[in-house]
């Protein structure tokens, strides 16, 4: 899917949010099954729908109307 579709989705959400609001959405984390095995990673559905970013432990921040960028994505190194 093209990045423009994810941008459209975020824009639609920010229109519903209104002014002076903020949305913070965390991504899913890796889950340990037992001491030496992890469950297969599955991204949070809402996070994936808005970002298309399929990495664990990220955080998306939406701030409608912010002059220096309305969308920030924090991720691990």
C-alpha positions in Angstrom: 0.0 0.0 0.0 1.2 3.5 -0.8 2.3 5.9 2.0 -0.3 8.4 0.6 -3.1 6.1 1.9 -1.7 6.1 5.4 -1.3 9.9 5.3 -5.0 10.2 4.2 -6.1 8.1 7.1 -4.1 10.2 9.6 -5.5 13.4 8.1 -9.1 12.1 8.4 -8.5 11.2 12.1 -6.9 14.7 12.8 -10.0 16.4 11.2 -12.1 14.5 13.8 -9.8 15.4 16.7 -10.1 19.2 16.5 -7.8 21.9 17.7 -5.5 21.8 20.8 -5.7 18.0 20.9 -3.1 15.2 20.8 -3.2 11.5 20.1 -0.6 9.1 21.2 -0.7 5.6 19.9 1.8 2.9 20.9 2.7 0.0 18.7 2.7 -3.5 19.9 5.6 -5.0 21.8 7.4 -8.3 21.4 5.9 -10.9 23.7 7.9 -13.6 25.2 6.3 -17.1 25.1 8.8 -18.6 27.6 12.4 -18.0 28.5 13.9 -18.7 25.1 11.0 -18.2 22.5 8.9 -15.2 21.5 5.4 -15.2 20.1 5.4 -14.2 16.4 5.1 -10.4 16.2 1.7 -8.9 15.3 1.4 -5.2 15.1 -1.5 -3.4 16.8 -4.3 -3.0 14.2 -5.0 0.7 14.8 -1.3 1.6 14.7 -0.7 -0.4 11.5 -3.8 1.2 9.9 -2.6 4.7 10.5 1.2 4.3 10.0 1.9 1.2 7.9 4.9 0.8 10.2 5.4 -2.9 11.2 8.1 -2.6 13.9 7.6 -3.2 17.6 7.8 -0.6 20.4 7.2 2.5 18.2 4.9 5.4 19.2 2.9 7.6 16.9 1.9 11.1 17.9 -0.6 13.2 16.1 -1.0 17.0 16.8 -3.4 18.7 14.4 -2.4 22.2 13.4 1.2 22.0 14.8 3.4 24.2 12.6 6.5 22.0 12.7 4.7 18.8 11.8 1.5 17.2 12.8 2.8 13.6 12.7 5.8 12.2 14.6 6.8 8.6 14.7 9.3 7.4 17.4 11.0 4.1 17.0 13.8 2.0 18.3 17.3 2.3 17.0 
